[in-house]
Amino acid sequence: MRFSPIGHDRVRAFTAGVFMMAAAACGQTSAEPSPTPASPEASSSAAGCAIALPEGLPVPPNLDIETCQQSEKMTTFRGKAQTRQQVDTVFADLKSTYETAGFTLYDNSAGSIRSVIFGGAGHRKGEIQLNPKSGFLAVSINLYPEDMQQ
């Protein structure tokens, strides 16, 4: 059976369109003003992970964890938080909350993405990233193994 070139072009265009729509949908997430400790509701919504988001870990308010991925080297929680505040305000509040809780911080921000690596004696090590989107913040939290040395 032979396919006509017109049919092949249509299939290729359709496939490209589906791919572009899926790629556009993947980068969306959100965040809210003033950090709050991780709540049991936030951690329980991260289906698929053997560990929960640690209680007491500062996160942006109204964070809704949507996905969780685990590997040997880290566990990544991704979600969104609705906010009316600018990313810099949310980020400053978040850093202040980490500092007050006794975490050691390293600002790892680049471009419009605000990021801080956290850890220190007696604290879980990881990184939190805030990526401003239209009307919300995409939030990514990477947790390293508990036995990881600083």
C-alpha positions, 0 to 999 in steps of 0.5 A, spaced: 500 500 500 502 506 498 501 513 501 500 519 498 505 525 499 499 529 501 496 524 507 503 524 509 504 532 510 497 532 514 499 527 519 506 530 520 502 537 521 497 534 525 503 530 529 507 537 530 501 540 532 499 535 538 507 536 540 506 543 540 500 543 545 503 538 549 509 542 550 506 548 552 501 545 557 507 542 561 511 548 563 505 551 567 505 551 575 503 556 580 505 559 587 502 564 593 505 569 597 508 568 604 511 561 605 508 556 609 510 550 612 509 544 608 502 541 610 499 534 610 494 536 604 500 538 600 504 532 601 498 527 600 497 530 594 504 527 591 501 520 589 507 516 586 512 518 591 515 513 597 516 519 601 512 525 603 514 533 602 517 534 609 513 537 614 515 544 616 519 545 610 518 552 608 513 553 601 509 558 598 502 559 601 497 555 597 502 550 594 498 545 590 503 539 589 501 536 582 507 531 581 512 527 584 518 523 581 523 519 585 530 517 583 536 515 587 539 522 587 533 526 589 525 526 589 522 532 585 515 535 587 512 540 582 506 544 583 503 551 583 501 556 587 496 562 586 499 569 588 498 576 587 505 578 589 511 579 585 516 573 585 521 577 588 516 578 594 514 571 595 522 569 594 524 574 599 519 571 604 521 564 603 528 565 604 526 569 610 522 563 613 528 558 611 533 563 615 528 563 621 528 556 621 535 555 621 537 553 614 543 555 611 542 558 604 545 559 597 541 563 592 542 559 586 537 564 582 538 565 574 534 570 570 526 570 572 527 563 576 528 564 583 532 558 586 535 557 593 539 551 595 537 549 603 541 545 608 545 545 614 546 541 620 539 537 622 536 540 616 534 536 610 538 538 604 534 540 597 533 546 592 526 550 591 525 554 585 520 559 583 518 560 576 513 566 574 508 564 570 501 568 568 497 568 574 501 563 578 508 561 580 511 554 578 514 551 584 519 545 584 522 542 590 528 537 589 530 533 596 536 530 596 537 523 600 537 524 608 544 521 608 547 526 603 553 530 606 553 538 605 
